[in-house]
């Protein structure tokens, strides 16, 4: 894992249990509010990480679906989790059109 947080970091997860442990660690260590960007190929486990993250905050994994067609989903955990999918967006304006500026004003993960 790279640790220069000003540049981001990379973590290689080799199992679902690794993913669950990472989600629990993030919930304990990240300040609120925080924005977490998850980058990976199709099927890499990005949505699964969000499921574990929501569970670690007291929610249900069944609430979390891939936001491919619904680009913004909010999970009523404490704090709330806003799950966005920017994969299909063409430019930064489409990203802002999702209401990101308003979401960033709320105390959420």
GINOR-V630629 format. One record per residue. N is the residue number from 1. RES is the residue in one small letter. OMEGA is omega as a letter, one per 40 degrees, with the letter a starting at -180 (NA if undefined). NEAR is the number of other C-alpha atoms within 8 Angstrom. Layout:
# GINOR-V630629
N,RES,OMEGA,NEAR
N,RES,OMEGA,NEAR
This chain:
# GINOR-V630629
1,x,i,6
2,x,a,7
3,x,i,6
4,x,a,7
5,x,i,6
6,x,i,4
7,x,a,5
8,x,i,8
9,x,a,9
10,x,i,6
11,x,i,6
12,x,a,5
13,x,a,7
14,x,a,6
15,x,i,6
16,x,i,7
17,x,i,6
18,x,a,9
19,x,i,13
20,x,i,11
21,x,i,8
22,x,a,8
23,x,i,13
24,x,i,11
25,x,i,8
26,x,a,9
27,x,a,10
28,x,a,6
29,x,a,6
30,x,i,7
31,x,i,5
32,x,e,7
33,x,i,8
34,x,i,8
35,x,i,5
36,x,i,5
37,x,i,4
38,x,a,5
39,x,i,5
40,x,a,7
41,x,i,5
42,x,i,4
43,x,a,5
44,x,i,6
45,x,a,7
46,x,a,10
47,x,i,9
48,x,i,8
49,x,i,11
50,x,i,11
51,x,i,13
52,x,i,13
53,x,i,13
54,x,i,15
55,x,a,10
56,x,i,10
57,x,i,10
58,x,i,8
59,x,i,11
60,x,i,9
61,x,a,9
62,x,i,6
63,x,a,8
64,x,i,11
65,x,i,6
66,x,a,6
67,x,a,11
68,x,a,7
69,x,i,5
70,x,a,6
71,x,i,11
72,x,i,10
73,x,i,9
74,x,i,8
75,x,a,12
76,x,i,8
77,x,i,10
78,x,e,7
79,x,i,9
80,x,i,11
81,x,i,11
82,x,a,11
83,x,a,11
84,x,i,8
85,x,a,9
86,x,a,7
87,x,a,5
88,x,a,5
89,x,a,8
90,x,a,5
91,x,a,6
92,x,i,7
93,x,i,6
94,x,i,9
95,x,i,11
96,x,i,9
97,x,i,7
98,x,a,8
99,x,a,8
100,x,a,9
101,x,i,7
102,x,i,7
103,x,a,8
104,x,i,8
105,x,a,6
106,x,i,7
107,x,a,9
108,x,i,12
109,x,NA,11
